[in-house]
C-alpha cells in the first residue's frame, strides 16, 4: 500500500442510503446576542442567512473535501 492519494472508480458500487449529521456552536457577546434575538441586525435576518450558508455548504461538499465524489443529495434539514 502506498501513501499516494487518489480517486477510485465508484461507478460499480450499489446505491446505498447515507446519512450525515453535523453540529456547531458559537459564542456571542451580550450585545451581539441581544441583536440576534431581537432581530435588529442592520444586515438582515442572521439566522436565515446561516441556514442558506449551511445548505450551500452541503451542496459544495465535493468542492471542499478532497477526493469526495459528488453524490445526489435528496434532502437537507437545518434547524
SEDOSE-864275 format. One record per residue: residue number from 1; chain; x, y negated, z of N, C-alpha, C in turn. Coordinates in pm, whole numbers, plus 50000, padded with zeros to 5 digits. Each point is the difference from the previous one (the first is absolute). Layout:
BEGIN
> num,chaine,n.east,n.north,n.up,ca.east,ca.north,ca.up,c.east,c.north,c.up
> NUM,A,X,Y,Z,X,Y,Z,X,Y,Z
...
//
This chain:
BEGIN
> num,chaine,n.east,n.north,n.up,ca.east,ca.north,ca.up,c.east,c.north,c.up
> 1,A,50085,50118,50000,49915,49882,50000,50089,49876,50000
> 2,A,49961,49903,49920,50077,49876,49994,49922,49888,50068
> 3,A,50066,49893,50023,49937,49882,50061,49956,49900,49894
> 4,A,49996,50042,49875,49958,49911,49892,49848,49996,49995
> 5,A,49944,49885,50030,49855,49986,49996,49951,49993,49856
> 6,A,49877,50041,49981,49941,49992,49867,49856,50044,50003
> 7,A,49926,49960,49901,49860,50040,49991,49993,50140,49943
> 8,A,49897,50072,50039,49978,50135,49949,49868,50004,49926
> 9,A,49984,50098,49913,49877,50015,49922,49890,50054,50091
> 10,A,49895,49922,50018,49887,50044,50084,49876,50026,49916
> 11,A,50016,50002,49868,49883,50013,49912,49932,50136,50012
> 12,A,50069,50101,50049,49940,50133,50012,49943,50027,50139
> 13,A,50012,49905,50090,49947,50019,50135,49847,49995,49999
> 14,A,49941,50078,50087,49854,49997,50016,49958,49869,50065
> 15,A,49879,49957,49970,49945,49881,50065,49966,50036,50144
> 16,A,50046,49918,50092,49973,50024,50142,49949,49873,50064
> 17,A,49922,50016,50105,49952,49886,50076,50113,49950,50088
> 18,A,50028,49873,49990,50104,49939,50083,49940,49884,50075
> 19,A,50037,49988,50124,49952,49890,50082,50119,49933,50065
> 20,A,49998,49868,50003,50106,49925,50066,49936,49903,50097
> 21,A,50069,49976,50109,49949,49907,50100,50116,49912,50045
> 22,A,49973,49873,50013,50103,49907,50045,49939,49904,50102
> 23,A,50082,49949,50086,49952,49900,50096,50110,49897,50022
> 24,A,49958,49888,50052,50093,49891,50024,49947,49912,50111
> 25,A,50086,49921,50056,49956,49902,50100,50088,49876,49986
> 26,A,49945,49889,50045,50075,49875,49999,49987,49935,50137
> 27,A,50093,49914,50030,49995,49922,50123,49987,49854,49960
> 28,A,49898,49934,50053,49975,49860,49967,50013,49914,50124
> 29,A,50041,49878,49978,49996,49902,50108,49854,49961,50025
> 30,A,49975,49937,50111,49863,49966,50040,49932,49911,49896
> 31,A,50070,49900,49950,49939,49908,49903,49962,50073,49870
> 32,A,50092,50083,49950,49971,50076,49878,49885,50097,50023
> 33,A,49997,50064,50116,49892,50093,50031,49865,49929,50003
> 34,A,49994,49885,50064,49875,49925,50007,49955,49953,49861
> 35,A,50094,49956,49919,49967,49959,49864,49942,50117,49922
> 36,A,50061,50117,50015,49951,50120,49933,49860,50037,50048
> 37,A,49980,50003,50129,49872,50041,50057,49888,49901,49967
> 38,A,50034,49871,49992,49899,49898,49970,49976,49984,49850
> 39,A,50087,50062,49920,49986,49990,49855,50026,49861,49947
> 40,A,50093,49929,50063,50025,49861,49962,50134,49980,49930
> 41,A,50056,50104,49943,50127,49987,49928,49976,49918,49873
> 42,A,50082,49900,49977,49979,49912,49885,50022,50071,49867
> 43,A,50068,50114,50001,50024,50075,49876,49889,50099,49969
> 44,A,49902,50013,50088,49888,50089,49971,49992,50117,50097
> 45,A,49924,50101,49962,49972,50116,50084,50123,50092,50006
> 46,A,50068,49997,50112,50124,50076,50017,49974,50150,49993
> 47,A,49895,50048,50064,49972,50144,50002,49962,50053,49862
> 48,A,49924,49922,49924,49965,50041,49864,50126,50008,49914
> 49,A,50090,49906,50016,50126,50001,49926,50083,50121,50039
> 50,A,50003,50034,50128,50075,50117,50047,49943,50129,49941
> 51,A,49869,50009,49989,49938,50120,49941,50036,50013,49853
> 52,A,49997,49890,49927,50039,50003,49859,50147,50040,49987
> 53,A,50085,49949,50087,50142,50036,49998,50019,50148,50027
> 54,A,49924,50056,50093,50011,50143,50032,49960,50085,49880
> 55,A,49892,49965,49934,49955,50076,49883,50102,49988,49887
> 56,A,50055,49882,49981,50103,49979,49899,50122,50085,50029
> 57,A,50038,50009,50127,50115,50082,50039,49976,50147,49969
> 58,A,49879,50048,50027,49967,50140,49969,50016,50026,49850
> 59,A,49946,49911,49920,50006,50017,49856,50142,49986,49946
> 60,A,50088,49934,50074,50138,49977,49956,50099,50101,50056
> 61,A,49952,50101,50070,50089,50096,50065,50107,50057,49906
> 62,A,49966,50045,49879,50105,50054,49912,50109,49899,49964
> 63,A,49968,49871,50004,50100,49897,49970,50086,49968,50122
> 64,A,49950,50031,50119,50070,49966,50124,50087,50115,50050
> 65,A,49950,50123,49990,50071,50117,50052,50075,50067,49885
> 66,A,50132,50011,50011,50079,50061,49893,49955,50143,49970
> 67,A,49995,50033,49873,49966,50134,49950,49862,50049,50043
> 68,A,49909,49908,50024,49862,50036,50034,49920,50006,49871
> 69,A,49935,50113,49976,49919,50015,49879,49869,49923,50016
> 70,A,49957,49930,49896,49869,49934,50008,49889,50105,49996
> 71,A,49913,49999,50097,49888,50093,50003,49870,49922,50012
> 72,A,49891,50063,49961,49870,49936,50006,49961,49971,50145
> 73,A,49963,49877,50026,49951,49961,50132,49850,49979,49987
> 74,A,49924,50078,50072,49854,49993,49986,49934,49908,50101
> 75,A,50065,49971,50111,49938,49915,50101,50105,49940,50092
> 76,A,49971,49881,50048,50083,49934,50099,49906,49940,50102
> 77,A,50027,50023,50126,49917,49944,50107,50090,49919,50092
> 78,A,49973,49873,50010,50078,49911,50085,49907,49942,50105
> 79,A,50035,50018,50127,49917,49939,50104,50086,49938,50108
//
